[in-house]
Amino acid sequence: MLPWIQTANSFVNNLVWGLPTMVCIIGVGLLPGTVVKLIKEYQDNP
């Protein structure tokens, strides 16, 4: 039973902490920066 639990835990960890997490972490940094730049650009050139 324990090896099955370890295998399932490993699968879930790879799924959660893999590529989707990196995309979310990078996206959270890039999206607000982009929005702020667009707002600033729009306010500078009405």
C-alpha positions as CSV (number, residue, x, y, z in Angstrom):
1,M,0.0,0.0,0.0
2,L,2.8,2.4,0.8
3,P,4.5,2.2,-2.6
4,W,1.2,3.0,-4.3
5,I,0.8,6.0,-2.1
6,Q,4.3,7.2,-2.8
7,T,3.7,6.8,-6.5
8,A,0.5,8.7,-6.4
9,N,2.1,11.4,-4.3
10,S,4.9,11.7,-6.8
11,F,2.5,12.0,-9.7
12,V,0.5,14.7,-8.0
13,N,3.6,16.6,-7.0
14,N,4.9,16.5,-10.5
15,L,1.6,17.7,-11.9
16,V,1.2,20.5,-9.4
17,W,4.7,21.7,-9.2
18,G,5.7,21.2,-12.8
19,L,5.2,23.4,-15.8
20,P,1.8,24.9,-14.7
21,T,3.3,26.3,-11.6
22,M,6.2,27.9,-13.4
23,V,3.8,29.4,-15.9
24,C,1.6,30.8,-13.1
25,I,4.6,32.2,-11.2
26,I,6.1,33.9,-14.3
27,G,2.6,35.1,-15.5
28,V,1.9,36.7,-12.2
29,G,5.0,38.7,-12.6
30,L,4.6,39.6,-16.2
31,L,0.9,40.4,-16.4
32,P,0.8,43.3,-13.9
33,G,4.0,44.8,-15.4
34,T,2.4,44.7,-18.8
35,V,-0.8,46.2,-17.6
36,V,1.0,49.0,-15.8
37,K,3.0,49.8,-18.9
38,L,-0.1,49.8,-21.1
39,I,-1.9,52.1,-18.7
40,K,1.0,54.5,-18.5
41,E,1.3,54.5,-22.3
42,Y,-2.4,55.2,-22.7
43,Q,-2.3,58.1,-20.1
44,D,0.7,59.6,-21.8
45,N,-0.9,59.7,-25.3
46,P,-4.7,60.4,-24.9
